[in-house]
Amino acid sequence: MTAPLLFGIRIPVGRTGRPQLSPSVHRDAAVAQARRLTALADILGLDYVFSGGDAGLSSETTLALLGAARRLTVVAPISVAAWHPALLARFGAVAARLSGGRFAIDLRSGPHPDDHRAEEFARIVRGLWTGGRVDVDGEHFRARGLRPSVRPDVAPEIVVSGGWRAAASLAARTGDWYLHPGAGPDEVPAQVAALDGEAAGTGREVGFAVSVAATLEEPDAVAARLVKYGRSGAGLVVLDLADPEVDLPVFAREVVPRVRELERARTLVAVR
């Protein structure tokens, strides 16, 4: 039986769907709003919150969002150019332990011809999170006999996001999810097949996620489109809402129940 579609929401810190908040002057207000939206998403039953802002993780912001929720996973944007993997691994292990495993990272590198930097970064981080000795002699990062000082009970998930050519391959080798920025439902089966093929070569399974800009004027149409994503092979839809404070309750109360009803109907047909 196909697993129910998971839902996440992207919350850009400093953007409200209304006039832009200046990160330097109004950062506290932006983070406070992000906390409110995270708490709301948690209460309404979403599975992930993707913390926005630039790709350099703010540890204070991430901890603030983790503290605002009790169930969902907070996914923090990580630039491999902004962090050393050992430092990120330590922070992530602490965040995961404090939150009961609700911390994940969105690994971003950029549209480079190759992503050796990101792959080396992920190998070190994952090795430290899984508790073994790490030996990486890379072009960008080196770790000789490195061992974790803090170990998470469960290794945080690694999301690899991006539409450049190397992103899916990088996710197949190092990620738990590949997040495509806007593939249509009809494009998903080919994307999933390619991802599964590459991941199988390394004995791994990687979920396919897609970012979707959603307008909620017609909940039935939105629900049907989201279910089509699930039927096409996506396991997670990350919503970009124009005004999350207004749109998120509408999505949870009007769209999600329709999605679950359509999923149940399909399951019953399959069983028969």
Order of alpha helices (4+ residues) and beta strands (2+ residues): beta-alpha-beta-alpha-beta-alpha-beta-alpha-beta-beta-beta-alpha-beta-alpha-beta-alpha-beta-alpha-alpha
